[in-house]
Amino acid sequence: MPKIFDAEDVAKVEGYRDATDRIRLYPHRHNATNMPIWNGGLCASPPVTARVNAGRWIADCECGGAEYVAPSAPFFCFSCGNVLSQGKARPVTFPSNKVAIEEALLEREFLPSPSKNPVTAMENSVKLHGIGHDWTPGESIKTLRDQHRIAKSLKEGKVK
C-alpha cells in the first residue's frame, strides 16, 4: 500500500529498532568514519520543520543537509552533526494536519518503481501528471488537491 514514509518506516526497513536507534547506530553500522556521531543529548531548540519530499517526511538542516524525520524521534543531521546545537538532537515540528496532508498526497497517481525497498520505490516512483508527493509548510490541503486536479486536467486536455 502506498504511503508517505517517515524515519520510523525507514528505520524498520533498514533493520533498526526505531528511528532513534537509527540515529544512534547509523554511522557505526555503515563504518562511516567521517560521519558525525550523535552524542545522545537532546535540546529544546531550535526545532526543525518537517516537509514531504518524494513521499518522505524530511527536515532540512541549516548546513544544507536533510534527514528523515518522525514525530516519535528527534532530528540529527548526519552532514554536520547538529553543530548549531553542540551535537544534541533537535525537536521536529510537524503540521497538526499531518494525516490530511498524507491523504491528499496519496490521492495523486503514480507508478511505483520496481525496487523491493518500499521507501526507495516511493521515492523513485514515476510522477504522473507532472506532480509528485511533495508538501512544504504553508501549503493547504486545498492547494494540494487543486495542484492534483489542475495537473490531471492539463494532462487530459481538460483545463478547468
Beta strands, then each sheet from edge to edge (+ up, - down):
strand 1: 48-53
strand 2: 56-60
strand 3: 66-68
strand 4: 92-93
strand 5: 110-111
strand 6: 126-127
sheet 1: 3+ 2- 1+ 4+
sheet 2: 5+ 6-
end
